[in-house]
Amino acid sequence: MDDLDRTILAHLSADARLSVAVLARRLKVARSTIQARLERLETTGVIAGYTVKLGESARQGRIRASVLLTIEPRSLANVLTRLRALPQVEKVHTTSGRVDLLLQVAAQTTTALDEVLDAIGAITGVRSSESLIHLSTKVDRAD
């Protein structure tokens, strides 16, 4: 990747709806150049897709939590299979340090969140869990 690729990605990260023509105009390059770069970035997997990032108003009414999981040795495959089956589990990250997995979970009510946390804790192979309820978002640059 060169500077032009990084600049294209930065513009698309800010607004994935930008057209090839607008990108070309902003970056002062030919539309064919932008199109070729986008095709290469998609083909090589640098760009995995284009999506909508929900704003705070769309996320209101959902209670979110980060869940720290410690799992038994050699139980990762089973735990991941069970976590994938829970629609409230939005993301699962492996980590280094005192915990093995970091989950992002969302539910409509505290009762629903409590139920999914209980379900996660009951998965065979989960040794311990700690839940951190999200109160407000102060900075969000990801995704």
SEVEXVEX-620314 format. One record per residue: x, y, z of N, C-alpha, C in turn; residue number from 1. Coordinates in Angstrom, 3 decimals. Example, Ala and Ser with C-alpha at 12.3 -4.5 7.8 and 13.67 -1.06 7.14 Angstrom:
2
<atom <13.190; -5.690; 7.800>; <12.300; -4.500; 7.800>; <13.200; -3.300; 7.800>; 1> <atom <12.850; -2.250; 7.080>; <13.670; -1.060; 7.140>; <12.900; 0.030; 7.870>; 2> 
***
This chain:
143
<atom <0.841; -1.184; 0.000>; <0.000; 0.000; 0.000>; <0.881; 1.240; 0.000>; 1> <atom <0.489; 2.193; -0.781>; <1.209; 3.454; -0.812>; <0.340; 4.558; -0.210>; 2> <atom <0.817; 5.785; -0.301>; <0.098; 6.914; 0.297>; <-1.284; 7.115; -0.314>; 3> <atom <-1.413; 6.897; -1.624>; <-2.720; 7.065; -2.263>; <-3.717; 6.035; -1.720>; 4> <atom <-3.278; 4.791; -1.584>; <-4.158; 3.763; -1.020>; <-4.601; 4.142; 0.391>; 5> <atom <-3.672; 4.594; 1.212>; <-4.002; 4.972; 2.584>; <-4.962; 6.164; 2.607>; 6> <atom <-4.780; 7.085; 1.685>; <-5.669; 8.245; 1.613>; <-7.069; 7.820; 1.181>; 7> <atom <-7.142; 6.926; 0.212>; <-8.446; 6.391; -0.216>; <-9.148; 5.729; 0.960>; 8> <atom <-8.419; 4.893; 1.689>; <-9.001; 4.203; 2.849>; <-9.455; 5.184; 3.914>; 9> <atom <-8.691; 6.239; 4.135>; <-9.076; 7.232; 5.137>; <-10.376; 7.918; 4.736>; 10> <atom <-10.502; 8.278; 3.467>; <-11.733; 8.933; 2.998>; <-12.924; 7.983; 3.098>; 11> <atom <-12.731; 6.731; 2.711>; <-13.832; 5.767; 2.775>; <-14.180; 5.403; 4.216>; 12> <atom <-13.212; 5.429; 5.103>; <-13.497; 5.156; 6.508>; <-14.369; 6.247; 7.097>; 13> <atom <-14.171; 7.459; 6.633>; <-14.986; 8.572; 7.112>; <-16.369; 8.557; 6.476>; 14> <atom <-16.457; 8.117; 5.209>; <-17.733; 8.087; 4.498>; <-17.670; 7.021; 3.405>; 15> <atom <-18.166; 5.834; 3.704>; <-18.101; 4.713; 2.761>; <-18.996; 4.915; 1.543>; 16> <atom <-19.830; 5.939; 1.553>; <-20.740; 6.194; 0.435>; <-20.115; 7.072; -0.647>; 17> <atom <-18.884; 7.508; -0.456>; <-18.249; 8.359; -1.462>; <-18.156; 7.621; -2.791>; 18> <atom <-18.515; 8.296; -3.854>; <-18.434; 7.691; -5.181>; <-17.003; 7.757; -5.691>; 19> <atom <-16.730; 6.975; -6.718>; <-15.418; 6.990; -7.359>; <-15.134; 8.391; -7.905>; 20> <atom <-16.143; 9.017; -8.487>; <-15.963; 10.352; -9.053>; <-15.583; 11.361; -7.976>; 21> <atom <-16.255; 11.324; -6.839>; <-15.952; 12.260; -5.749>; <-14.547; 12.000; -5.210>; 22> <atom <-14.199; 10.731; -5.008>; <-12.848; 10.408; -4.542>; <-11.806; 10.932; -5.523>; 23> <atom <-12.019; 10.720; -6.808>; <-11.068; 11.171; -7.824>; <-10.906; 12.680; -7.781>; 24> <atom <-12.025; 13.392; -7.659>; <-11.976; 14.852; -7.595>; <-11.206; 15.315; -6.356>; 25> <atom <-11.528; 14.739; -5.206>; <-10.872; 15.150; -3.957>; <-9.379; 14.854; -3.956>; 26> <atom <-9.001; 13.725; -4.560>; <-7.596; 13.311; -4.530>; <-6.826; 13.755; -5.766>; 27> <atom <-7.554; 14.410; -6.698>; <-6.933; 14.940; -7.916>; <-6.233; 13.862; -8.741>; 28> <atom <-6.949; 12.732; -8.920>; <-6.466; 11.654; -9.796>; <-7.617; 11.213; -10.685>; 29> <atom <-7.307; 10.440; -11.708>; <-8.322; 9.975; -12.645>; <-9.266; 8.978; -11.967>; 30> <atom <-10.526; 8.979; -12.423>; <-11.501; 8.008; -11.899>; <-11.027; 6.588; -12.134>; 31> <atom <-10.408; 6.337; -13.265>; <-9.918; 4.981; -13.562>; <-8.844; 4.554; -12.562>; 32> <atom <-8.058; 5.511; -12.093>; <-7.035; 5.203; -11.088>; <-7.695; 4.785; -9.782>; 33> <atom <-8.706; 5.551; -9.363>; <-9.427; 5.218; -8.126>; <-10.090; 3.857; -8.266>; 34> <atom <-10.761; 3.622; -9.392>; <-11.448; 2.348; -9.605>; <-10.474; 1.178; -9.562>; 35> <atom <-9.322; 1.324; -10.215>; <-8.317; 0.254; -10.215>; <-7.785; 0.011; -8.804>; 36> <atom <-7.548; 1.094; -8.072>; <-7.048; 0.949; -6.697>; <-8.078; 0.238; -5.821>; 37> <atom <-9.346; 0.638; -5.934>; <-10.398; 0.004; -5.137>; <-10.519; -1.479; -5.457>; 38> <atom <-10.470; -1.813; -6.750>; <-10.556; -3.226; -7.137>; <-9.395; -4.026; -6.547>; 39> <atom <-8.173; -3.460; -6.590>; <-7.016; -4.157; -6.025>; <-7.147; -4.284; -4.517>; 40> <atom <-7.579; -3.220; -3.842>; <-7.745; -3.275; -2.390>; <-8.809; -4.293; -1.986>; 41> <atom <-9.854; -4.428; -2.785>; <-10.892; -5.425; -2.511>; <-10.364; -6.831; -2.775>; 42> <atom <-9.696; -7.019; -3.909>; <-9.184; -8.342; -4.294>; <-8.161; -8.868; -3.293>; 43> <atom <-7.319; -7.981; -2.788>; <-6.282; -8.412; -1.845>; <-6.792; -8.515; -0.411>; 44> <atom <-8.051; -8.147; -0.189>; <-8.635; -8.285; 1.139>; <-8.392; -7.107; 2.057>; 45> <atom <-7.759; -6.051; 1.561>; <-7.573; -4.861; 2.394>; <-8.937; -4.246; 2.685>; 46> <atom <-9.780; -4.184; 1.670>; <-11.170; -3.760; 1.868>; <-12.016; -5.029; 1.854>; 47> <atom <-12.618; -5.327; 2.998>; <-13.434; -6.539; 3.122>; <-14.889; -6.278; 2.772>; 48> <atom <-15.293; -5.018; 2.737>; <-16.670; -4.693; 2.412>; <-16.977; -3.267; 2.797>; 49> <atom <-18.174; -2.859; 2.454>; <-18.647; -1.513; 2.765>; <-19.869; -1.681; 3.642>; 50> <atom <-19.983; -0.849; 4.662>; <-21.042; -1.060; 5.630>; <-21.580; 0.256; 6.165>; 51> <atom <-22.632; 0.157; 6.926>; <-23.210; 1.301; 7.608>; <-22.744; 1.263; 9.054>; 52> <atom <-22.301; 2.387; 9.555>; <-21.919; 2.500; 10.963>; <-23.075; 3.182; 11.676>; 53> <atom <-23.707; 2.486; 12.593>; <-24.857; 3.036; 13.304>; <-24.444; 4.174; 14.224>; 54> <atom <-25.214; 5.235; 14.199>; <-24.992; 6.354; 15.099>; <-25.598; 6.087; 16.456>; 55> <atom <-25.326; 6.979; 17.365>; <-25.794; 6.815; 18.744>; <-27.312; 6.700; 18.827>; 56> <atom <-28.039; 7.457; 17.994>; <-29.499; 7.400; 18.069>; <-30.024; 6.016; 17.679>; 57> <atom <-29.364; 5.338; 16.755>; <-29.790; 3.987; 16.363>; <-29.422; 2.957; 17.420>; 58> <atom <-28.379; 3.269; 18.198>; <-27.939; 2.323; 19.228>; <-28.651; 2.538; 20.550>; 59> <atom <-29.394; 3.614; 20.674>; <-30.106; 3.866; 21.926>; <-31.094; 2.730; 22.172>; 60> <atom <-31.271; 2.434; 23.409>; <-32.187; 1.359; 23.756>; <-31.497; 0.009; 23.834>; 61> <atom <-30.228; -0.045; 23.439>; <-29.468; -1.281; 23.578>; <-28.465; -1.109; 24.704>; 62> <atom <-28.379; -2.095; 25.530>; <-27.416; -2.082; 26.620>; <-26.239; -2.922; 26.162>; 63> <atom <-25.059; -2.330; 26.221>; <-23.872; -3.012; 25.728>; <-22.923; -3.306; 26.883>; 64> <atom <-22.155; -4.364; 26.699>; <-21.181; -4.749; 27.716>; <-19.968; -5.367; 27.054>; 65> <atom <-18.841; -5.195; 27.703>; <-17.638; -5.946; 27.352>; <-17.545; -7.068; 28.367>; 66> <atom <-17.266; -8.252; 27.871>; <-17.187; -9.414; 28.748>; <-15.796; -10.016; 28.615>; 67> <atom <-15.112; -10.160; 29.734>; <-13.785; -10.751; 29.770>; <-13.938; -12.214; 30.162>; 68> <atom <-13.451; -13.112; 29.312>; <-13.586; -14.539; 29.591>; <-12.228; -15.195; 29.783>; 69> <atom <-12.143; -16.038; 30.784>; <-11.021; -16.950; 30.948>; <-11.572; -18.332; 30.647>; 70> <atom <-10.888; -19.061; 29.767>; <-11.402; -20.372; 29.372>; <-10.405; -21.473; 29.721>; 71> <atom <-10.926; -22.683; 29.772>; <-10.096; -23.850; 30.046>; <-9.167; -24.100; 28.862>; 72> <atom <-7.988; -24.665; 29.119>; <-7.090; -24.992; 28.009>; <-7.781; -25.915; 26.993>; 73> <atom <-7.500; -25.711; 25.734>; <-8.008; -26.515; 24.619>; <-9.526; -26.480; 24.465>; 74> <atom <-10.181; -25.459; 24.993>; <-11.635; -25.368; 24.854>; <-12.070; -24.238; 23.918>; 75> <atom <-11.117; -23.591; 23.276>; <-11.423; -22.423; 22.458>; <-12.423; -22.746; 21.347>; 76> <atom <-12.228; -23.829; 20.625>; <-13.119; -24.148; 19.502>; <-14.563; -24.327; 19.968>; 77> <atom <-14.764; -25.060; 21.050>; <-16.107; -25.278; 21.575>; <-16.728; -23.973; 22.056>; 78> <atom <-15.953; -23.176; 22.771>; <-16.467; -21.908; 23.307>; <-16.861; -20.990; 22.148>; 79> <atom <-16.020; -20.883; 21.117>; <-16.339; -20.029; 19.967>; <-17.598; -20.498; 19.244>; 80> <atom <-17.758; -21.796; 19.101>; <-18.972; -22.329; 18.465>; <-20.210; -21.914; 19.229>; 81> <atom <-20.168; -22.024; 20.531>; <-21.315; -21.655; 21.366>; <-21.560; -20.144; 21.350>; 82> <atom <-20.482; -19.354; 21.357>; <-20.634; -17.898; 21.324>; <-21.238; -17.427; 20.000>; 83> <atom <-20.835; -18.058; 18.900>; <-21.388; -17.699; 17.581>; <-22.895; -17.927; 17.524>; 84> <atom <-23.388; -18.844; 18.317>; <-24.819; -19.163; 18.322>; <-25.648; -18.151; 19.104>; 85> <atom <-24.998; -17.256; 19.824>; <-25.706; -16.242; 20.612>; <-25.747; -14.941; 19.812>; 86> <atom <-26.906; -14.528; 19.305>; <-26.970; -13.319; 18.474>; <-26.597; -12.036; 19.212>; 87> <atom <-26.659; -12.039; 20.526>; <-26.309; -10.848; 21.305>; <-24.793; -10.620; 21.343>; 88> <atom <-24.027; -11.646; 21.008>; <-22.570; -11.525; 20.979>; <-22.186; -10.920; 19.637>; 89> <atom <-21.745; -9.647; 19.674>; <-21.438; -8.918; 18.442>; <-20.016; -9.156; 17.959>; 90> <atom <-19.072; -9.221; 18.882>; <-17.661; -9.396; 18.527>; <-16.984; -10.267; 19.564>; 91> <atom <-15.984; -11.022; 19.102>; <-15.148; -11.821; 20.002>; <-13.700; -11.601; 19.583>; 92> <atom <-12.879; -11.183; 20.532>; <-11.455; -10.957; 20.277>; <-10.649; -11.874; 21.181>; 93> <atom <-9.567; -12.459; 20.651>; <-8.607; -13.128; 21.514>; <-7.708; -12.052; 22.089>; 94> <atom <-7.161; -12.309; 23.262>; <-6.333; -11.309; 23.927>; <-5.087; -11.939; 24.510>; 95> <atom <-4.158; -11.102; 24.901>; <-3.015; -11.553; 25.694>; <-3.239; -11.004; 27.098>; 96> <atom <-2.650; -11.625; 28.065>; <-2.824; -11.132; 29.433>; <-3.618; -12.098; 30.279>; 97> <atom <-4.319; -11.555; 31.269>; <-4.980; -12.414; 32.255>; <-6.265; -13.050; 31.748>; 98> <atom <-6.864; -12.533; 30.670>; <-8.077; -13.136; 30.112>; <-7.788; -13.652; 28.715>; 99> <atom <-8.623; -14.580; 28.263>; <-8.406; -15.206; 26.964>; <-9.221; -14.561; 25.851>; 100> <atom <-10.453; -14.150; 26.172>; <-11.345; -13.579; 25.166>; <-11.983; -12.301; 25.676>; 101> <atom <-12.194; -11.367; 24.750>; <-12.911; -10.130; 25.027>; <-14.120; -10.116; 24.112>; 102> <atom <-15.312; -10.074; 24.696>; <-16.554; -10.095; 23.926>; <-17.217; -8.734; 23.983>; 103> <atom <-17.896; -8.377; 22.910>; <-18.801; -7.230; 22.914>; <-20.198; -7.801; 22.784>; 104> <atom <-21.053; -7.462; 23.737>; <-22.398; -8.021; 23.818>; <-23.398; -6.872; 23.865>; 105> <atom <-24.574; -7.063; 23.247>; <-25.622; -6.043; 23.301>; <-26.965; -6.725; 23.490>; 106> <atom <-27.833; -6.095; 24.276>; <-29.181; -6.608; 24.518>; <-30.134; -5.428; 24.667>; 107> <atom <-31.427; -5.712; 24.527>; <-32.431; -4.649; 24.591>; <-32.778; -4.222; 26.017>; 108> <atom <-32.645; -5.135; 26.974>; <-33.007; -4.837; 28.358>; <-31.953; -5.397; 29.300>; 109> <atom <-31.986; -4.949; 30.537>; <-31.056; -5.511; 31.522>; <-31.358; -6.977; 31.769>; 110> <atom <-32.630; -7.337; 31.722>; <-33.006; -8.743; 31.899>; <-32.419; -9.597; 30.780>; 111> <atom <-32.533; -9.118; 29.543>; <-31.984; -9.860; 28.405>; <-30.464; -9.941; 28.492>; 112> <atom <-29.837; -8.859; 28.927>; <-28.384; -8.870; 29.097>; <-27.992; -9.865; 30.178>; 113> <atom <-28.707; -9.869; 31.278>; <-28.442; -10.809; 32.369>; <-28.549; -12.251; 31.870>; 114> <atom <-29.563; -12.522; 31.056>; <-29.762; -13.878; 30.526>; <-28.605; -14.301; 29.612>; 115> <atom <-28.166; -13.403; 28.741>; <-27.067; -13.773; 27.847>; <-25.764; -13.925; 28.624>; 116> <atom <-25.554; -13.102; 29.652>; <-24.355; -13.258; 30.478>; <-24.371; -14.593; 31.212>; 117> <atom <-25.547; -14.998; 31.696>; <-25.671; -16.318; 32.333>; <-25.387; -17.427; 31.329>; 118> <atom <-25.895; -17.277; 30.104>; <-25.672; -18.287; 29.068>; <-24.187; -18.392; 28.722>; 119> <atom <-23.520; -17.256; 28.656>; <-22.076; -17.271; 28.369>; <-21.326; -17.964; 29.500>; 120> <atom <-21.662; -17.626; 30.737>; <-20.994; -18.231; 31.884>; <-21.223; -19.724; 31.994>; 121> <atom <-22.337; -20.215; 31.431>; <-22.667; -21.643; 31.511>; <-22.030; -22.475; 30.404>; 122> <atom <-21.369; -21.846; 29.465>; <-20.745; -22.594; 28.366>; <-19.634; -23.473; 28.923>; 123> <atom <-19.650; -24.729; 28.511>; <-18.602; -25.658; 28.926>; <-17.256; -25.143; 28.427>; 124> <atom <-16.316; -25.014; 29.330>; <-14.993; -24.511; 28.979>; <-14.746; -23.096; 29.473>; 125> <atom <-15.810; -22.385; 29.857>; <-15.633; -21.042; 30.410>; <-15.291; -21.190; 31.893>; 126> <atom <-14.114; -20.718; 32.248>; <-13.646; -20.824; 33.638>; <-14.179; -19.661; 34.473>; 127> <atom <-14.117; -18.436; 33.911>; <-14.624; -17.272; 34.640>; <-14.968; -16.167; 33.651>; 128> <atom <-15.828; -15.251; 34.105>; <-16.186; -14.111; 33.277>; <-16.316; -12.871; 34.151>; 129> <atom <-16.061; -11.733; 33.531>; <-16.240; -10.442; 34.189>; <-16.919; -9.540; 33.174>; 130> <atom <-17.986; -8.868; 33.591>; <-18.756; -8.018; 32.693>; <-18.555; -6.555; 33.032>; 131> <atom <-18.371; -5.755; 32.000>; <-18.225; -4.314; 32.140>; <-19.329; -3.673; 31.316>; 132> <atom <-20.319; -3.069; 31.973>; <-21.459; -2.471; 31.284>; <-21.036; -1.112; 30.721>; 133> <atom <-21.322; -0.865; 29.454>; <-20.992; 0.416; 28.826>; <-22.024; 1.462; 29.247>; 134> <atom <-21.561; 2.577; 29.745>; <-22.458; 3.652; 30.160>; <-22.628; 4.691; 29.056>; 135> <atom <-21.534; 5.208; 28.531>; <-21.601; 6.160; 27.414>; <-20.336; 6.034; 26.588>; 136> <atom <-20.413; 6.488; 25.354>; <-19.257; 6.441; 24.458>; <-18.702; 7.850; 24.339>; 137> <atom <-17.456; 8.015; 24.669>; <-16.798; 9.323; 24.612>; <-16.019; 9.522; 23.314>; 138> <atom <-15.441; 8.451; 22.769>; <-14.710; 8.496; 21.511>; <-15.000; 7.196; 20.767>; 139> <atom <-15.287; 7.286; 19.464>; <-15.538; 6.085; 18.667>; <-14.956; 6.292; 17.280>; 140> <atom <-13.761; 5.785; 17.057>; <-13.097; 5.902; 15.756>; <-13.064; 4.572; 15.033>; 141> <atom <-13.421; 3.493; 15.707>; <-13.303; 2.162; 15.146>; <-14.415; 1.854; 14.166>; 142> <atom <-14.180; 0.773; 13.423>; <-15.150; 0.227; 12.462>; <-15.349; 1.203; 11.392>; 143> 
***
